[in-house]
Amino acid sequence: MGGLRLMAVHAHPDDESSKGAATMARYAKEGHDVMVVSLTGGERGDILNPAMDTPGVHQRISEVRKEEMARAAEILGVQHRWLGFVDSGLPEGDPLPPLPEGCFALVPVDVASEALVKVIREFRPHVMITYDENGGYPHPDHIMCHKVSMAAFEAAGDPEQFPDAGEPWEPLKIYYVHGFLRDRIQIFQDDFESRGEPSPFREWLKSWKPRQGDIMGRVTTQITCGEYFPVRDEALRAHATQVDPNGPFFLVPLEMQQRLWPTEEFELAATRVKTAIPETDLFTGISSGDETTSKENERS
């Protein structure tokens, strides 16, 4: 079944390639329209790849991040839109320093959600992807991304909200993407140890904080997409300032990932169609004929 539309809303360029990328590549390859919306430009992100940590890159970091994102979108086969807000950076210290003036995390939710509603009404997605209430991890832009995405999901189909942002369109489902799963890491750890090989995850698992919880218990939907893990990794490497090719994203051989855990995980946060949990498809319950879903149409 083709012709459906999926929108993934992310805080920074590179987030789309580390969270749900293989799923997006699969749906794009199957003929669906997929769009990534980057809420900020990632201007304050640290350069995490030593090979890119040069004065020339620092001086033009905004342009470099745009170039990287364009390449990643091309690799994944998706459309891309910038929302234009400014990266808040990740505050560090105790106590934490104040957030920079004018950054995304300090923008009123209504202002940011109106900007996202405009893109939703233009693209008309059937399904949206975003982060959970913790942002996936507690970066202020990720938490703000959650708030803005959920507000826009509720507002986009209501003609009384943001009337200047285009014709109402009501997405049918919204999911949280869950990538950091202890169960997944444990399976890889066990496989390394069963073959007598040193595991890169032993200390990480020992230090896993109880407050991180059992995220797998929240998962409602698993998408089989191991075939697209190489595409995901190529898109990740396109974000060369953010992703070290010798870093932790690439510690587990692709063969092991495809054999032991060939899925990506999502949590159905809200739905306007009937479905059955567990799901194996983000579009479960939706047909290609679902084109009139605004509250305005429901009232007529």
Disulfide bonds with the S-S distance in Angstrom:
none
